[in-house]
């Protein structure tokens, strides 16, 4: 999967440093993935969220683009990989992208119901080994609450951060990516290309 992503994504300064950016957008079309979407996949601006789907996807795209342009890492969204769902289902793609990436960032803006995000984060964390989990950060907007998110720190010792503004989100992600890069450079984390 790593080589496939490197062949698909546009080159940047640190081309081989893949950063998988995830968030609560519905790019795969929920109806195509599951028959009964259930309440955790509803977009609910009435539960405290101030964004609609397009706003969140735009936030994730800006975050990806800033990481690519300002930091020079090969940040990508799942939709950038251009892998059809009939070839690999969305859940498997998520796990494979996470395993292939040097860093994985979950961005959770305040969008209302967020159980689906917690479930997705949990499935990725469960699929990774302890060392791979050191490459994962969950950054949520102030005000996002979820028992699943709270459980990330307890069960997997996950790195969880908060942000209030988009600039603060970017600064936190840039710092986290730099930490992972340094850990690879010093040998505290393995080089994924070896």
Secondary structure by P-SEA (a helix, b strand, c coil): caaaaaacccccccccbbbbbbccccccccccccccccccccccccccccccaaaaaaaaaaaaaaaacccccccccccccccccccccaaaaaaaaaaaccbbbbbbccccccaaaaaaaaaaaaaccaaaaaabbbbbccccccccccccccccccbbbbbccaaaaaaaaaaaaaaaaaaaaacccccccc
